[in-house]
């Protein structure tokens, strides 16, 4: 039992020590949720993979966004994403802080 406790304390010490040094510290996203970064997604230039970083946007809806902007030109306002079939008020509200147009 002592060895298990010692190893656990060593691990905690290493994590705390490394966190302030600029060394990368890995953290797992909660299960069932996407990892979210602070970077906004420009819906006028984002790739399919970048669009899929938005909460609730899967491959089919990401393709619809790309097809829409090819056919209609760039989005003028972030809320214009609601013109895409499959993006309603709920998805817009979840993602409004993450969407930008430039």
Secondary structure, DSSP 8 states (H G I E B T S, - for coil): -HHHHHHHHHHHHHHHHHHTTT--------TTS----S--EETTT--HHHHTTSTT--HHHHHHHHHHHHHH-S-SSGGGGGGSTT--HHHHHHHGGGEE--
